[in-house]
Amino acid sequence: MLAQDQPVAQTKTLGTIGYIAPEYGLDGHVSTSGDVYSFGILLLETFTRKKPTDDMFRGDLSLHQWVNKSFPDAVEKVLDPNLLNDIGLNRDLLKKDTGLSREDIIAQTDEKPYETEQILVSIINVALLCLRESPEERINMRDVVVQLKRIKNHLNQLLQRRVSYSSKF
């Protein structure tokens, strides 16, 4: 553990493959930016339901690279399908719940098209900012918290509109 006034320490680094920052293997410097990197991996793992040690990531492909290739235009290809269903992106689920199409719901709730998808893209973007190759280019945890709180507030507003709309039925 690092003292608050010491952002960097040198030690024999121990860590779990796939979660430790690339620079740990190079020079043994432990820093708070390495923790940011690990947090980025955890965010990707949470939203993709893939571990960085999954068989598909043997060889040259990593979880980070796999997600980055789909970002931002095809991010739904790497997100956990159960997550997509749970938050209402599955059009059949929307029709079953209200009997209306997604377009009808959007029109009546003032939900902007793909607003929920943009929230997920924003979360993946935070993860990718945590995973920048160079420690100096990574976002710091204070900014991670600020961005995630902003995303959470946006999601809460969206969900509140949906709840208000569904209470009409």
Backbone as CSV, one residue per row, in Angstrom:
resi,resn,N_x,N_y,N_z,CA_x,CA_y,CA_z,C_x,C_y,C_z
1,MET,0.848,-1.175,0.000,0.000,0.000,0.000,0.891,1.234,0.000
2,LEU,0.521,2.208,-0.791,1.305,3.425,-0.919,0.839,4.480,0.072
3,ALA,1.817,5.219,0.620,1.469,6.359,1.451,0.854,7.427,0.558
4,GLN,0.017,8.275,1.137,-0.671,9.283,0.324,0.288,10.227,-0.366
5,ASP,1.416,10.515,0.257,2.363,11.446,-0.348,3.357,10.757,-1.271
6,GLN,3.218,9.429,-1.447,4.097,8.669,-2.332,3.276,8.004,-3.428
7,PRO,3.189,8.605,-4.612,2.383,8.002,-5.674,3.068,6.826,-6.370
8,VAL,4.368,6.593,-6.114,5.100,5.526,-6.786,5.981,4.803,-5.780
9,ALA,6.078,3.479,-5.922,6.998,2.678,-5.118,7.608,1.624,-6.020
10,GLN,8.808,1.163,-5.667,9.423,0.095,-6.442,9.489,-1.135,-5.560
11,THR,9.056,-2.248,-6.131,8.980,-3.484,-5.383,8.955,-4.642,-6.361
12,LYS,9.051,-5.848,-5.836,8.834,-7.025,-6.675,7.319,-7.137,-6.834
13,THR,6.848,-6.974,-8.038,5.416,-6.854,-8.287,4.754,-8.220,-8.373
14,LEU,3.686,-8.373,-7.619,2.847,-9.555,-7.702,1.479,-9.095,-8.179
15,GLY,0.872,-9.879,-9.014,-0.452,-9.511,-9.502,-1.025,-10.620,-10.346
16,THR,-2.275,-10.495,-10.667,-2.968,-11.486,-11.472,-2.815,-11.133,-12.941
17,ILE,-2.404,-12.117,-13.720,-2.243,-11.913,-15.159,-3.558,-11.404,-15.741
18,GLY,-3.458,-10.414,-16.586,-4.636,-9.834,-17.214,-5.158,-8.610,-16.500
19,TYR,-4.808,-8.473,-15.224,-5.300,-7.351,-14.439,-4.212,-6.322,-14.132
20,ILE,-2.954,-6.740,-14.174,-1.890,-5.802,-13.814,-1.492,-4.951,-15.011
21,ALA,-1.110,-3.736,-14.716,-0.725,-2.786,-15.761,0.531,-3.265,-16.478
22,PRO,0.634,-2.988,-17.771,1.780,-3.461,-18.555,3.125,-2.991,-18.009
23,GLU,3.176,-1.796,-17.455,4.453,-1.278,-16.968,4.973,-2.028,-15.747
24,TYR,4.116,-2.754,-15.046,4.572,-3.500,-13.877,5.571,-4.573,-14.267
25,GLY,5.369,-5.170,-15.427,6.293,-6.199,-15.893,7.597,-5.630,-16.418
26,LEU,7.598,-4.366,-16.786,8.782,-3.751,-17.377,9.771,-3.257,-16.336
27,ASP,9.295,-2.478,-15.375,10.241,-1.847,-14.465,9.956,-2.058,-12.986
28,GLY,8.876,-2.737,-12.658,8.579,-3.019,-11.261,8.039,-1.840,-10.477
29,HIS,7.797,-0.713,-11.129,7.243,0.440,-10.424,5.748,0.236,-10.195
30,VAL,5.350,0.346,-8.950,3.946,0.247,-8.580,3.440,1.670,-8.393
31,SER,2.293,1.966,-8.973,1.758,3.321,-8.849,0.238,3.288,-8.819
32,THR,-0.333,4.405,-8.460,-1.793,4.495,-8.454,-2.358,4.361,-9.864
33,SER,-1.590,4.729,-10.882,-2.084,4.573,-12.256,-2.192,3.094,-12.629
34,GLY,-1.423,2.238,-11.978,-1.576,0.796,-12.172,-2.896,0.299,-11.606
35,ASP,-3.315,0.891,-10.487,-4.618,0.554,-9.913,-5.746,1.005,-10.840
36,VAL,-5.559,2.147,-11.470,-6.543,2.651,-12.435,-6.667,1.657,-13.587
37,TYR,-5.532,1.147,-14.061,-5.534,0.159,-15.145,-6.352,-1.071,-14.720
38,SER,-6.080,-1.582,-13.530,-6.799,-2.765,-13.035,-8.296,-2.492,-12.930
39,PHE,-8.661,-1.294,-12.493,-10.072,-0.928,-12.416,-10.709,-0.936,-13.805
40,GLY,-9.986,-0.459,-14.802,-10.489,-0.488,-16.173,-10.777,-1.908,-16.638
41,ILE,-9.889,-2.827,-16.298,-10.113,-4.242,-16.640,-11.369,-4.750,-15.935
42,LEU,-11.534,-4.402,-14.659,-12.727,-4.837,-13.923,-14.010,-4.273,-14.540
43,LEU,-13.977,-3.028,-14.983,-15.151,-2.454,-15.659,-15.482,-3.236,-16.931
44,LEU,-14.458,-3.510,-17.734,-14.703,-4.281,-18.964,-15.237,-5.670,-18.628
45,GLU,-14.654,-6.294,-17.624,-15.098,-7.629,-17.229,-16.565,-7.600,-16.794
46,THR,-16.945,-6.583,-16.070,-18.320,-6.446,-15.588,-19.316,-6.288,-16.732
47,PHE,-18.970,-5.484,-17.716,-19.927,-5.164,-18.773,-19.849,-6.094,-19.982
48,THR,-18.774,-6.863,-20.112,-18.678,-7.824,-21.214,-18.935,-9.254,-20.757
49,ARG,-18.812,-9.482,-19.471,-18.906,-10.811,-18.874,-17.803,-11.739,-19.406
50,LYS,-16.667,-11.129,-19.679,-15.480,-11.871,-20.124,-14.337,-11.557,-19.179
51,LYS,-13.598,-12.579,-18.807,-12.399,-12.387,-17.993,-11.212,-12.164,-18.916
52,PRO,-10.228,-11.408,-18.461,-9.052,-11.199,-19.306,-8.256,-12.483,-19.528
53,THR,-8.579,-13.516,-18.750,-7.890,-14.802,-18.880,-8.704,-15.835,-19.658
54,ASP,-9.843,-15.432,-20.241,-10.653,-16.356,-21.051,-9.815,-16.924,-22.192
55,ASP,-10.163,-18.114,-22.626,-9.433,-18.778,-23.712,-9.368,-17.939,-24.985
56,MET,-10.403,-17.156,-25.249,-10.403,-16.359,-26.482,-9.313,-15.288,-26.481
57,PHE,-8.736,-15.016,-25.312,-7.703,-13.988,-25.221,-6.293,-14.568,-25.117
58,ARG,-6.137,-15.783,-25.543,-4.787,-16.358,-25.608,-4.115,-15.825,-26.872
59,GLY,-2.824,-15.708,-26.837,-2.123,-15.189,-28.014,-2.070,-13.680,-27.993
60,ASP,-2.311,-13.086,-29.146,-2.138,-11.637,-29.286,-3.353,-10.803,-28.876
61,LEU,-4.531,-11.403,-28.771,-5.739,-10.644,-28.471,-5.972,-10.567,-26.967
62,SER,-6.216,-9.366,-26.467,-6.542,-9.173,-25.051,-7.981,-8.672,-24.933
63,LEU,-8.526,-8.719,-23.731,-9.862,-8.179,-23.474,-9.920,-6.715,-23.901
64,HIS,-8.925,-5.960,-23.533,-8.836,-4.540,-23.881,-8.869,-4.353,-25.399
65,GLN,-8.071,-5.102,-26.131,-8.024,-4.980,-27.598,-9.351,-5.383,-28.230
66,TRP,-9.942,-6.448,-27.718,-11.207,-6.954,-28.246,-12.301,-5.888,-28.135
67,VAL,-12.395,-5.254,-26.976,-13.397,-4.206,-26.779,-13.051,-2.985,-27.621
68,ASN,-11.790,-2.615,-27.631,-11.355,-1.420,-28.356,-11.669,-1.511,-29.855
69,LYS,-11.585,-2.724,-30.418,-11.896,-2.911,-31.842,-13.358,-2.607,-32.153
70,SER,-14.238,-2.799,-31.189,-15.672,-2.587,-31.399,-16.140,-1.210,-30.947
71,PHE,-15.262,-0.460,-30.369,-15.650,0.822,-29.783,-15.525,1.957,-30.776
72,PRO,-16.470,2.884,-30.857,-17.764,2.923,-30.171,-18.912,2.394,-31.027
73,ASP,-18.671,2.182,-32.315,-19.770,1.913,-33.250,-20.417,0.542,-33.120
74,ALA,-19.688,-0.444,-32.649,-20.248,-1.793,-32.551,-20.085,-2.352,-31.142
75,VAL,-20.177,-1.486,-30.153,-19.934,-1.903,-28.777,-20.942,-2.958,-28.311
76,GLU,-22.134,-2.975,-28.907,-23.127,-3.984,-28.514,-22.646,-5.399,-28.806
77,LYS,-21.673,-5.556,-29.698,-21.136,-6.883,-30.019,-20.286,-7.446,-28.891
78,VAL,-19.779,-6.593,-28.016,-18.920,-7.071,-26.932,-19.598,-6.992,-25.566
79,LEU,-20.719,-6.304,-25.478,-21.419,-6.209,-24.200,-22.135,-7.513,-23.883
80,ASP,-22.283,-7.792,-22.608,-23.002,-8.970,-22.139,-24.452,-8.899,-22.626
81,PRO,-24.909,-9.892,-23.414,-26.282,-9.861,-23.935,-27.336,-9.807,-22.828
82,ASN,-27.061,-10.437,-21.692,-28.014,-10.383,-20.578,-28.165,-8.961,-20.056
83,LEU,-27.087,-8.227,-20.042,-27.127,-6.827,-19.626,-27.986,-6.014,-20.586
84,LEU,-27.810,-6.245,-21.863,-28.609,-5.532,-22.862,-30.092,-5.810,-22.666
85,ASN,-30.437,-7.057,-22.394,-31.837,-7.411,-22.161,-32.365,-6.761,-20.886
86,ASP,-31.554,-6.792,-19.823,-31.988,-6.262,-18.533,-32.301,-4.776,-18.580
87,ILE,-31.576,-4.022,-19.373,-31.819,-2.580,-19.396,-32.790,-2.170,-20.491
88,GLY,-33.357,-3.136,-21.171,-34.440,-2.810,-22.091,-34.031,-2.533,-23.515
89,LEU,-32.874,-3.016,-23.941,-32.484,-2.795,-25.325,-33.072,-3.846,-26.255
90,ASN,-33.569,-4.915,-25.689,-34.169,-5.961,-26.494,-35.576,-5.523,-26.902
91,ARG,-35.786,-5.309,-28.180,-37.060,-4.770,-28.652,-38.244,-5.692,-28.343
92,ASP,-38.038,-7.019,-28.392,-39.125,-7.936,-28.071,-39.553,-7.772,-26.618
93,LEU,-38.578,-7.560,-25.737,-38.885,-7.361,-24.328,-39.695,-6.081,-24.136
94,LEU,-39.329,-5.032,-24.837,-40.082,-3.779,-24.742,-41.521,-3.975,-25.198
95,LYS,-41.708,-4.687,-26.296,-43.055,-4.905,-26.815,-43.882,-5.730,-25.828
96,LYS,-43.251,-6.726,-25.209,-43.955,-7.583,-24.270,-44.384,-6.784,-23.034
97,ASP,-43.528,-5.906,-22.547,-43.821,-5.142,-21.338,-44.938,-4.126,-21.533
98,THR,-44.975,-3.442,-22.663,-45.922,-2.340,-22.844,-46.870,-2.536,-24.012
99,GLY,-46.555,-3.464,-24.888,-47.350,-3.626,-26.088,-47.035,-2.593,-27.152
100,LEU,-46.058,-1.748,-26.897,-45.684,-0.696,-27.842,-44.281,-0.941,-28.375
101,SER,-44.031,-0.373,-29.521,-42.684,-0.470,-30.083,-41.748,0.473,-29.341
102,ARG,-40.461,0.254,-29.519,-39.465,1.148,-28.915,-39.687,2.584,-29.401
103,GLU,-40.031,2.742,-30.678,-40.241,4.068,-31.238,-41.408,4.786,-30.550
104,ASP,-42.490,4.030,-30.251,-43.622,4.623,-29.530,-43.209,5.063,-28.130
105,ILE,-42.436,4.210,-27.474,-41.968,4.552,-26.129,-41.089,5.793,-26.182
106,ILE,-40.185,5.829,-27.140,-39.305,6.990,-27.295,-40.129,8.253,-27.510
107,ALA,-41.138,8.164,-28.363,-41.961,9.338,-28.671,-42.724,9.828,-27.445
108,GLN,-43.185,8.904,-26.606,-44.024,9.293,-25.477,-43.241,9.590,-24.200
109,THR,-41.979,9.219,-24.125,-41.186,9.461,-22.915,-40.094,10.486,-23.143
110,ASP,-40.017,11.032,-24.336,-38.950,11.968,-24.696,-37.571,11.319,-24.638
111,GLU,-37.529,9.989,-24.662,-36.230,9.306,-24.682,-35.622,9.481,-26.063
112,LYS,-34.401,9.912,-26.081,-33.716,10.078,-27.358,-33.324,8.704,-27.889
113,PRO,-33.391,8.497,-29.202,-32.993,7.205,-29.755,-31.588,6.838,-29.299
114,TYR,-31.439,5.616,-28.913,-30.155,5.047,-28.513,-29.561,5.703,-27.265
115,GLU,-30.395,6.347,-26.457,-29.893,7.003,-25.250,-29.283,5.995,-24.275
116,THR,-29.944,4.864,-24.095,-29.412,3.848,-23.195,-28.115,3.271,-23.737
117,GLU,-28.060,3.068,-25.044,-26.840,2.563,-25.655,-25.682,3.531,-25.417
118,GLN,-25.970,4.834,-25.485,-24.928,5.838,-25.261,-24.406,5.794,-23.829
119,ILE,-25.269,5.459,-22.887,-24.832,5.318,-21.499,-23.817,4.194,-21.397
120,LEU,-24.103,3.078,-22.046,-23.161,1.955,-22.022,-21.860,2.305,-22.730
121,VAL,-21.950,3.003,-23.838,-20.747,3.447,-24.547,-19.922,4.348,-23.632
122,SER,-20.581,5.204,-22.868,-19.868,6.093,-21.947,-19.125,5.312,-20.874
123,ILE,-19.736,4.258,-20.367,-19.076,3.431,-19.351,-17.862,2.735,-19.951
124,ILE,-18.021,2.174,-21.138,-16.890,1.514,-21.801,-15.792,2.528,-22.090
125,ASN,-16.168,3.735,-22.445,-15.173,4.783,-22.677,-14.359,5.058,-21.414
126,VAL,-15.010,5.107,-20.258,-14.285,5.300,-18.997,-13.289,4.160,-18.803
127,ALA,-13.729,2.935,-19.056,-12.822,1.787,-18.921,-11.619,1.938,-19.842
128,LEU,-11.863,2.326,-21.079,-10.758,2.468,-22.036,-9.815,3.604,-21.650
129,LEU,-10.338,4.657,-21.029,-9.470,5.728,-20.529,-8.577,5.220,-19.393
130,CYS,-9.094,4.279,-18.620,-8.301,3.661,-17.549,-7.204,2.765,-18.114
131,LEU,-7.393,2.279,-19.324,-6.500,1.276,-19.908,-5.501,1.845,-20.904
132,ARG,-5.320,3.131,-20.910,-4.317,3.713,-21.804,-2.971,3.055,-21.530
133,GLU,-2.215,2.841,-22.595,-0.929,2.139,-22.495,0.033,2.841,-21.537
134,SER,0.146,4.133,-21.675,1.073,4.906,-20.846,0.389,5.326,-19.541
135,PRO,1.026,5.096,-18.402,0.427,5.507,-17.128,0.107,7.003,-17.082
136,GLU,0.920,7.794,-17.730,0.711,9.245,-17.727,-0.544,9.651,-18.507
137,GLU,-0.960,8.827,-19.448,-2.137,9.142,-20.271,-3.442,8.656,-19.645
138,ARG,-3.348,7.842,-18.606,-4.561,7.300,-17.984,-5.288,8.366,-17.176
139,ILE,-6.584,8.215,-17.142,-7.428,9.057,-16.307,-7.096,8.762,-14.840
140,ASN,-7.306,9.704,-13.949,-7.092,9.409,-12.525,-8.423,8.992,-11.896
141,MET,-8.357,8.378,-10.726,-9.566,7.822,-10.116,-10.576,8.894,-9.725
142,ARG,-10.130,10.072,-9.371,-11.093,11.143,-9.069,-11.953,11.440,-10.298
143,ASP,-11.308,11.520,-11.453,-12.052,11.784,-12.688,-12.926,10.599,-13.080
144,VAL,-12.472,9.381,-12.777,-13.295,8.191,-13.018,-14.588,8.305,-12.216
145,VAL,-14.456,8.651,-10.941,-15.634,8.780,-10.073,-16.573,9.861,-10.595
146,VAL,-16.029,10.999,-10.983,-16.853,12.092,-11.519,-17.612,11.617,-12.757
147,GLN,-16.919,10.959,-13.674,-17.579,10.505,-14.904,-18.627,9.437,-14.622
148,LEU,-18.313,8.481,-13.744,-19.285,7.430,-13.442,-20.508,7.994,-12.718
149,LYS,-20.317,8.977,-11.855,-21.472,9.617,-11.201,-22.335,10.352,-12.220
150,ARG,-21.710,11.011,-13.170,-22.450,11.711,-14.223,-23.265,10.696,-15.041
151,ILE,-22.649,9.570,-15.375,-23.345,8.519,-16.128,-24.503,7.963,-15.304
152,LYS,-24.260,7.729,-14.020,-25.310,7.212,-13.133,-26.491,8.183,-13.071
153,ASN,-26.220,9.466,-12.940,-27.294,10.461,-12.901,-28.097,10.464,-14.199
154,HIS,-27.405,10.357,-15.312,-28.080,10.312,-16.616,-28.977,9.073,-16.697
155,LEU,-28.456,7.936,-16.262,-29.236,6.701,-16.276,-30.444,6.815,-15.353
156,ASN,-30.260,7.382,-14.172,-31.385,7.551,-13.247,-32.481,8.421,-13.854
157,GLN,-32.105,9.479,-14.554,-33.093,10.332,-15.221,-33.853,9.552,-16.289
158,LEU,-33.129,8.764,-17.052,-33.756,7.950,-18.091,-34.727,6.942,-17.475
159,LEU,-34.295,6.266,-16.418,-35.151,5.278,-15.766,-36.371,5.940,-15.132
160,GLN,-36.199,7.121,-14.589,-37.328,7.842,-14.001,-38.374,8.173,-15.060
161,ARG,-37.920,8.573,-16.233,-38.865,8.849,-17.323,-39.612,7.581,-17.710
162,ARG,-38.890,6.448,-17.732,-39.544,5.187,-18.082,-40.562,4.787,-17.031
163,VAL,-40.218,4.973,-15.749,-41.144,4.629,-14.669,-42.386,5.514,-14.749
164,SER,-42.188,6.802,-14.971,-43.324,7.725,-15.104,-44.216,7.306,-16.257
165,TYR,-43.595,6.908,-17.345,-44.354,6.494,-18.519,-45.114,5.201,-18.239
166,SER,-44.438,4.212,-17.638,-45.081,2.909,-17.425,-46.197,2.997,-16.391
167,SER,-46.159,3.977,-15.492,-47.229,4.115,-14.502,-48.535,4.590,-15.133
168,LYS,-48.472,5.056,-16.360,-49.680,5.482,-17.070,-50.512,4.294,-17.524
169,PHE,-49.917,3.099,-17.506,-50.631,1.910,-17.987,-51.183,1.096,-16.862
